[in-house]
Amino acid sequence: MSLAEHTLPALPTAARPAYRGAFWRLYRSELRLMLRRRRNLALLAVLAAVPVFIGVAVRVSAPPKGEGPDFIGQVTSNGVFLVFTALTVALPLFLPLVIGVVSGDAIAGEAGNGTLRYLLTVPVTRGRLLAAKALGVATFTALAVLVVALVGLSLGAVLFGLHPVTLLSGDTVSLGNGLVRTAAIAAYVAVALFGLAAGGLFVSTLTENAIGAMATTIGLAVFSALLDAVPQLRSVHGILLTHNWLGFGELLRGQVDRAALLRWSGLHLAYAAVFLSCAWARLTTKDVTS
Amino acid sequence: MTLAPPRPAVSLLDAHPDTALAVRTRGLTRRFGDQTAVDGIDLAVPRGAVYGFLGPNGCGKTTTIRMLLGLLSAHAGDIEVLGHPMPSHLAAVLPKVGALIEGPAFHLYLSGRDNLRRLDSCDRTADPATSDLRIDEALARVGLTAAAKKRFRQYSLGMKQRLGLAAALLQPRELLVLDEPTNGLDPQGTREVRHLVRELASDGTTVLVSSHLLAEIEQIASHVGIMSAGVLLRQGTLAEVLAEGTARIRITTPDGPAVTSALTAFGLREVREDVEHGQVIALLGEHPVEDVVRTVVATPARVRGFVTERPDLEDLFVSLTGEGFDVAR
């Protein structure tokens, strides 16, 4: 068949219009992808197990006064404190682990099994893909914190009952006020962890090796905690990624230092902004050879 | 009087504006380290063509395809796909391009259908209302309806390849880029893909298909491009490329030396005598066959047979890219 024989089809048609709400469709697809994966569900189950273990252990035998993690002494008298204890226990390791796995996998996982090239040729433009991934990872981070908080609260209610909350400053506030503070604590922790999640997303754009990206992300949190434990580095402690994670205790004072909380949250969001910018710079210029 | 700027060799394609080309590259170059994977190639794929993109493993076909689709950046040269420069117009161009690049890749733990749903959800130009319908049609078109609910992990190589084709067919396309589409398919599957490509091409879809199955390409392609070691060696309609001066004549005669000297005197190249078979072989080149016959018959030599052999694609391919089994580099 020669060129003359085939009829030339019509000249290029105009670009196809985008449907409204297309970004949310992409975002929902991201969520489905994360939540249908058994590994991720198992990670959430591990997080749910944290308050369960603490609650059951405390129920079986109350810890001696002044020992164990923060807040554990108050759990027997008020189930709300199970949430705070569980968050205190989960923050150094379990939560960073879960967030490291999910955020480290976000792009490196797609690159590693080749689906990234098909996403990009659909096409999902790279900026849009990063936005959807970032939002997806943020949602999963919030969900992870929510799992710890809700399991802690429900189990605390069943095992110890919910009562007006005695604050660190000694004042007692109503249960309603206590629950509002609990919600604020969960939100604070989620924002704090999003700094790490954004770091994971950046690492994820650097490699096709998802396991490596996950380990590096968890390593980020561990390294920051390590620096935080070296007294000679006191001058930089204030700006470390993990330094203010446990600062949520501020919300359990009579006079909440809002300025400090805003400053810390600002730092976490600044980390997120820097990491996301790096991720954007990397992903939008990356050669996809996988 | 000013001199006209030098023009490149006249090509069929100059008759049309660039919109007549579905894919056009100029001086496209890509290096990896100090190795030049793609070295200044000028690809021209006319709209409506089935363009067979051929070359040995590692010759730069897939690198070229990745650059066309905006996955890799080019170090030099420019690209137009469906009349738009790439990768700057990627978001407008790619919805009209279906692609299968270096084998299928899907999420292992999702079913075939869910994998297609995932890709469709990512396409902002895809109508969510018709998503299920289009997915079912695409699955049916590649014969995967029965396996739609199976996890991708459980698919055979052929089923994976079919799912990759289905993904390329989720939306109506103006251009399909199929990298080794019959890889892993059984003979029936290969036939079906050939059929599918013909059917799509008859609807006006341009198909750029890379393959090492030359017989396959010879059956479906209207145009071919042959690449080797990063360079585009030949390009044109299948007939043009095949016709290219490599036709041979084979004369069966007991008087080999006489025929040999007559042909050499006539001006044929690579004349040689195959004593064992009693034959004389020569490249025909641009000479009319009848003139060669007249020359031979005019000699006293006894001629028992005269055959003109057109090389097939495989002969041409091997003559251009070499015999060796080793990858190019």
Boltz contact constraints between the chains, C-beta under 6 A:
constraints:
  - contact:
      token1: [A, 1]
      token2: [B, 222]
      max_distance: 6.0
  - contact:
      token1: [A, 2]
      token2: [B, 237]
      max_distance: 6.0
  - contact:
      token1: [A, 2]
      token2: [B, 239]
      max_distance: 6.0
  - contact:
      token1: [A, 3]
      token2: [B, 12]
      max_distance: 6.0
  - contact:
      token1: [A, 3]
      token2: [B, 46]
      max_distance: 6.0
  - contact:
      token1: [A, 3]
      token2: [B, 237]
      max_distance: 6.0
  - contact:
      token1: [A, 6]
      token2: [B, 48]
      max_distance: 6.0
  - contact:
      token1: [A, 8]
      token2: [B, 20]
      max_distance: 6.0
  - contact:
      token1: [A, 8]
      token2: [B, 47]
      max_distance: 6.0
  - contact:
      token1: [A, 8]
      token2: [B, 48]
      max_distance: 6.0
  - contact:
      token1: [A, 9]
      token2: [B, 47]
      max_distance: 6.0
  - contact:
      token1: [A, 9]
      token2: [B, 48]
      max_distance: 6.0
  - contact:
      token1: [A, 9]
      token2: [B, 204]
      max_distance: 6.0
  - contact:
      token1: [A, 11]
      token2: [B, 19]
      max_distance: 6.0
  - contact:
      token1: [A, 12]
      token2: [B, 19]
      max_distance: 6.0
  - contact:
      token1: [A, 12]
      token2: [B, 82]
      max_distance: 6.0
  - contact:
      token1: [A, 12]
      token2: [B, 83]
      max_distance: 6.0
  - contact:
      token1: [A, 15]
      token2: [B, 92]
      max_distance: 6.0
  - contact:
      token1: [A, 16]
      token2: [B, 95]
      max_distance: 6.0
  - contact:
      token1: [A, 16]
      token2: [B, 125]
      max_distance: 6.0
  - contact:
      token1: [A, 18]
      token2: [B, 124]
      max_distance: 6.0
  - contact:
      token1: [A, 18]
      token2: [B, 125]
      max_distance: 6.0
  - contact:
      token1: [A, 22]
      token2: [B, 124]
      max_distance: 6.0
  - contact:
      token1: [A, 25]
      token2: [B, 121]
      max_distance: 6.0
  - contact:
      token1: [A, 26]
      token2: [B, 122]
      max_distance: 6.0
  - contact:
      token1: [A, 29]
      token2: [B, 118]
      max_distance: 6.0
  - contact:
      token1: [A, 29]
      token2: [B, 121]
      max_distance: 6.0
  - contact:
      token1: [A, 113]
      token2: [B, 105]
      max_distance: 6.0
  - contact:
      token1: [A, 114]
      token2: [B, 105]
      max_distance: 6.0
  - contact:
      token1: [A, 115]
      token2: [B, 105]
      max_distance: 6.0
  - contact:
      token1: [A, 117]
      token2: [B, 71]
      max_distance: 6.0
  - contact:
      token1: [A, 117]
      token2: [B, 101]
      max_distance: 6.0
  - contact:
      token1: [A, 119]
      token2: [B, 122]
      max_distance: 6.0
  - contact:
      token1: [A, 121]
      token2: [B, 69]
      max_distance: 6.0
  - contact:
      token1: [A, 121]
      token2: [B, 94]
      max_distance: 6.0
  - contact:
      token1: [A, 121]
      token2: [B, 99]
      max_distance: 6.0
  - contact:
      token1: [A, 122]
      token2: [B, 119]
      max_distance: 6.0
  - contact:
      token1: [A, 122]
      token2: [B, 122]
      max_distance: 6.0
  - contact:
      token1: [A, 122]
      token2: [B, 123]
      max_distance: 6.0
  - contact:
      token1: [A, 123]
      token2: [B, 90]
      max_distance: 6.0
  - contact:
      token1: [A, 123]
      token2: [B, 94]
      max_distance: 6.0
  - contact:
      token1: [A, 124]
      token2: [B, 122]
      max_distance: 6.0
  - contact:
      token1: [A, 125]
      token2: [B, 91]
      max_distance: 6.0
  - contact:
      token1: [A, 287]
      token2: [B, 72]
      max_distance: 6.0
  - contact:
      token1: [A, 288]
      token2: [B, 71]
      max_distance: 6.0
